[in-house]
Amino acid sequence: MSDEFFTIAFRLGLSAFVGALIGLNRDLHGKPAGVRTHALVSLGTALMVIVVMPPGEDLTHRYDALSRVIQGVLTGIGFLGAGVILRDPGLRQVHGLTTAATIWVTALLGVACGVGAYGPVLLAFAFGALVMVFGGRFERTLRRRFRPVRGDPRESTIDPPS
């Protein structure tokens, strides 16, 4: 087996692993997209990048192809992310935005794994994990501190137009 094979296996494995970890967070919070969805999104995007820019080959003239792949991935992921967003007009709330955002970030992590940008993958994953773990608590703390109490705490502080 060649070095290219092991490089491809590592990139695909890393992409599935970071996607699965992000999906685990969503799954533990009871969200509709979990481990499998996130792992497959990351794995699929890494695969597309590797197909266009395989390791060990001259990639000088392939950057334009990579750009088109990334554009296509982001467009497609937008549709997948939109599928997890739900709007409840009665409560004036939207649910699923964080999960949609994690799907989007997972796709980008897959792209970065696919090109072998390991440093950015690890940094982005670490920052994303911090946001997912502590972001909700931070938001709730700010809401309690700065939003006046008026009935339902989820209620908007801006009065609707008459």
Helices and strands as residue ranges (DSSP letters): H 3-28, H 35-52, H 63-82, E 86-88, E 93-95, H 97-115, H 118-146
